[in-house]
Structure formats: structure tokens, C-alpha cells
Amino acid sequence: MLPPMPEGTGGAAGASASHPVLGRDGKALAQPVPDKYSTGALDCPPPVAVGCGDLRESKACQLHEWVECRPGCAGYRSSAFVCEDGHWQLREAREPPCICEPEPKPPELAACTTRQVTVSPSELSPTDQCGVALSCRDRDLWVECDGESDGTGTSLCSCWLDRRPVTLRGNPYTGEGPRACFSAAVACVAAGL
């Protein structure tokens, strides 16, 4: 069984799964990374013809579109839309941070090859979620983390080694995005290899 997609991506309006996360054997390690997804209470971007003056729900949304920063490193370009004067307006467009590995890479992962890193934003942070695929000593490792968004500066993380879940000690991990993912990868390697 493959790990689930990060919160906010699966089933989001307009989400499409087009970027596979593959192991050394060419088989899926995790659910494919969506090409785009939206957050907020609405499908995003709203159709141009749709007015928003009488909406009773959220009058804001974000569209996140997958961008390859460099081979093996991806993020999402984010466009924030708001309802102003009864019409939808683009408020902000933000490029992905394209930070995929911590500097320096943790020495405990020296024997590992980074295969893929994807950083996903939310309404609260441009690096709220991450997924990291590593090959370590002929084994495949998949880690994903989701920022807690509670002011603690921590993320809850999960890990799979050769597609089997590994219990992580130390959850939650400090930071978010790649910082949290690589810290969890160190714990996963220690627990499973």
C-alpha cells in the first residue's frame, strides 16, 4: 500500500496526479505528486464570469502549480485570489522557494542518494509540506512531513522504508519543509536500516 498524499492535495478541486514518485525498481513509492491543487473554500482560480459579492463562504483561495526547480527538486508556484468589490482579483503570485536539501546534508545520510524532493505550500506557509525520496544502501526511503501550523515551528512526519511504515521517534520534528523531512529521514534510517 502506498503512503497517502499530503493533506490539502488529495481530492482538491482541479488536482491532477502527474508526477510519479518512483523507487529504484521503477515502481511507485508514494502517491503521485499533483500537477496542481487549490486550497481555500473555493475552486481556484474562480471562473472570470463568477462574481463574488454575495458569497457567504471564504472569499479567498490559492492555486498551486507544480514547478521543477532542477532535476529531483520541485515546488509549487502559488497564486492567491481574493474577492474585492464583487470581483475576483489576483492578489499575489509567489514562486516556489526551491530549497530542496539542507546545507550541509546530514552526515547520517551520506550513504543515501536523494532521488526527489517536493515542497508544497499551504495558505499558512510556502514550505508547509514536503516529501523526500532517498535510496539508502539498496533500500528505498520515502518521508513526508506536514507543518503543524500552531506556532511551535514543528512538523509531523511519516516514513516508509521499502514501502513499509517505520515508527519514528522524535515526532514532531523542528522546522518544516526539507529541514523537517531530512531530520525525519535521519530517524527513519536509524530505526530501519
C-alpha positions in Angstrom: 0.0 0.0 0.0 1.3 3.4 -0.9 1.6 6.3 1.6 -1.3 8.8 1.4 -0.9 12.1 -0.3 -0.2 15.1 1.9 -3.1 16.9 3.4 -4.7 19.5 1.1 -3.6 17.8 -2.1 -5.7 14.7 -2.5 -9.1 15.4 -3.8 -8.6 19.1 -4.1 -10.5 20.8 -6.9 -8.5 20.7 -10.1 -5.9 18.3 -8.6 -4.2 16.0 -11.1 -1.6 13.4 -10.3 1.0 13.6 -13.0 4.5 13.4 -11.3 5.2 9.9 -10.0 7.5 9.2 -7.0 9.5 6.2 -8.1 11.8 3.8 -6.3 15.0 2.3 -7.7 12.9 -0.5 -9.2 10.8 2.0 -11.2 7.7 1.2 -9.1 5.7 3.9 -7.1 7.0 4.7 -3.6 4.2 7.1 -2.8 1.1 8.6 -4.4 2.0 10.8 -7.5 2.6 14.4 -6.8 -0.3 16.5 -8.2 0.4 18.8 -11.1 -1.8 21.5 -9.4 -4.2 21.8 -6.5 -6.2 24.6 -4.8 -6.6 25.5 -1.2 -9.3 27.5 0.4 -13.1 27.0 0.3 -13.4 27.5 -3.5 -12.2 26.0 -6.7 -9.3 28.2 -7.7 -9.0 30.2 -9.8 -12.7 31.1 -9.9 -14.2 31.4 -13.4 -13.9 35.0 -14.6 -17.6 35.3 -15.1 -18.3 34.4 -11.5 -18.9 37.4 -9.3 -18.3 37.1 -5.6 -20.2 39.9 -3.9 -22.9 37.6 -2.4 -20.7 34.7 -1.2 -21.3 33.5 2.3 -18.2 31.4 2.5 -14.5 32.2 2.2 -13.7 34.9 -0.3 -10.1 33.8 -0.9 -8.3 30.9 -2.4 -4.9 29.8 -3.7 -3.9 27.9 -6.8 -0.7 25.9 -6.5 1.0 24.7 -9.8 3.9 22.2 -9.9 7.3 23.6 -11.0 10.5 21.7 -11.4 13.3 23.8 -9.8 16.0 21.4 -11.1 16.1 17.6 -11.6 14.9 15.9 -8.5 13.7 19.2 -6.8 10.2 20.6 -7.2 7.9 23.1 -5.6 4.7 24.9 -6.4 4.1 28.4 -7.8 1.2 29.9 -5.8 -1.4 32.4 -6.9 -3.6 34.0 -4.3 -7.1 35.3 -5.3 -9.4 37.5 -3.2 -12.9 38.9 -3.7 -12.7 42.7 -3.9 -15.6 45.0 -5.0 -17.6 42.0 -6.1 -15.0 40.6 -8.5 -12.1 38.1 -8.2 -8.6 39.7 -8.2 -5.2 38.2 -8.2 -3.7 39.5 -5.0 -0.2 37.8 -5.0 1.8 35.4 -7.2 4.7 33.6 -5.4 7.4 31.5 -7.0 8.5 28.3 -5.1 11.4 28.6 -2.7 13.3 25.8 -4.4 15.1 24.8 -1.3 15.3 21.0 -1.5 18.2 19.9 0.6 19.5 21.3 3.9 23.1 22.6 3.7 25.0 20.7 4.7 23.2 17.4 4.1 23.1 15.5 7.4 26.2 13.2 7.7 23.9 10.3 8.8 22.5 10.4 5.2 26.0 10.4 3.5 25.3 6.9 2.1 21.9 8.0 0.7 21.2 9.4 -2.8 18.4 12.0 -2.9 16.0 10.9 -5.7 13.3 13.5 -5.3 12.2 16.4 -3.0 8.9 18.2 -3.4 7.9 21.1 -1.2 4.2 22.0 -1.1 2.7 25.3 0.2 -0.5 26.0 2.1 -2.3 29.2 2.9 -0.1 29.4 6.0 3.4 28.8 4.7 5.3 28.4 1.4 7.1 25.3 2.8 4.3 23.7 4.9 4.6 20.2 3.5 7.4 18.1 1.9 8.1 14.7 0.5 11.6 13.2 0.1 12.6 10.0 -1.7 16.0 8.6 -0.9 17.9 5.5 -1.9 20.0 4.3 1.1 22.1 1.1 0.9 20.0 -0.5 -1.8 16.8 0.4 0.0 14.1 3.0 -0.8 13.0 5.5 1.7 10.0 7.9 1.5 9.5 10.6 4.1 6.7 13.2 4.2 6.1 16.0 6.7 3.3 18.4 7.3 3.9 21.6 9.3 1.7 21.8 12.4 0.8 25.5 11.8 0.3 26.0 15.6 3.2 28.4 16.3 5.6 25.7 17.5 7.7 25.7 14.3 7.4 21.9 14.1 6.2 19.3 11.6 4.6 15.9 12.0 6.4 13.3 9.8 5.9 9.8 8.5 8.4 7.4 6.9 8.3 4.3 4.8 11.3 2.0 4.1 10.8 -0.2 1.1 7.1 0.8 1.1 6.6 -0.4 4.8 5.9 2.2 7.5 8.6 2.8 10.1 7.8 4.2 13.5 9.6 7.5 14.0 10.9 8.6 17.4 11.1 12.3 17.9 7.9 13.4 16.2 7.2 16.2 15.8 10.4 17.5 14.1 11.8 21.0 14.2 11.1 23.2 11.3 9.1 22.5 8.1 9.8 21.6 4.5 13.2 20.0 3.8 14.6 20.7 7.2 11.9 18.6 8.9 11.9 15.9 6.1 15.7 15.3 6.3 15.6 15.2 10.1 12.9 12.6 9.9 14.9 10.7 7.3 17.8 10.5 9.7 15.5 9.0 12.3 14.0 6.6 9.7 17.4 5.4 8.6 18.4 4.8 12.3 15.2 2.9 13.0 15.0 0.8 9.9 18.4 0.1 8.4 
